[in-house]
Amino acid sequence: MADLYKRIEVILSAKFIEQLQHIAKTKKTTLSNLIKTAVKDKYDYSSLEEKLAAIEKLCNTGLNTENIDSTAEKIIKETIH
């Protein structure tokens, strides 16, 4: 099933928009994509199945657990997004 998208309007100060535009330019992306990514990263809660798949992938890596927090975060982000 195809994802359905809706347009929303967000009112921000001119100064904040300029800051976001600068960040978008630095990251070589659009302002729209910058905002969509930020909102998704902050509020897109994944399903339990996706979280379990990420944990299983982490368990199967055989990596040293010394840096487990950063490794887990990376694998979860790759699995979920």
C-alpha positions in Angstrom: 0.0 0.0 0.0 1.4 3.4 -1.0 2.1 6.0 1.7 -0.3 8.9 1.7 1.1 12.3 2.3 -0.6 15.5 3.5 0.6 19.0 3.4 0.8 21.0 6.7 1.6 24.7 7.4 4.0 25.6 10.2 4.5 29.3 11.2 8.1 30.1 12.2 9.9 33.3 12.8 11.9 34.7 9.9 15.1 34.4 11.9 14.5 30.7 12.7 13.7 30.0 9.0 17.0 31.6 8.0 18.8 29.4 10.6 17.1 26.3 9.2 17.9 27.4 5.6 21.6 27.7 6.5 21.6 24.3 8.1 19.9 22.8 5.1 22.4 24.4 2.7 25.3 23.1 4.9 23.8 19.6 4.7 23.1 20.0 1.0 19.4 19.3 1.4 16.1 21.2 1.1 14.5 23.0 3.9 11.5 20.8 3.6 13.6 17.6 3.8 15.5 19.0 6.8 12.3 19.6 8.7 10.7 16.2 7.7 13.9 14.4 8.8 14.0 16.2 12.1 10.4 15.5 12.9 10.7 11.9 11.8 13.8 11.4 13.9 12.2 13.0 17.0 8.6 11.6 16.8 8.5 8.5 14.5 8.1 5.7 16.9 8.6 2.4 15.3 6.6 -0.7 15.7 7.6 -3.4 18.3 8.5 -5.7 15.4 11.0 -3.2 14.0 12.5 -2.7 17.4 12.8 -6.4 18.0 14.4 -6.9 14.5 16.9 -4.2 15.4 17.8 -5.9 18.7 18.1 -9.3 17.0 20.4 -7.7 14.4 22.5 -6.2 17.2 22.8 -9.5 19.0 23.9 -11.3 15.8 26.8 -8.8 15.1 29.3 -10.4 17.5 30.7 -7.0 18.1 32.6 -5.9 21.2 30.1 -4.4 23.6 32.5 -1.7 24.7 30.7 0.9 22.5 27.4 -0.8 22.6 25.3 2.3 22.9 26.5 4.0 19.7 26.5 0.6 17.9 22.9 -0.1 19.0 21.7 3.4 18.1 23.3 3.0 14.6 21.7 -0.4 14.0 18.3 0.6 15.3 18.3 3.7 13.0 19.4 1.6 10.0 16.7 -1.0 10.7 13.9 1.4 11.4 14.5 4.0 8.7 
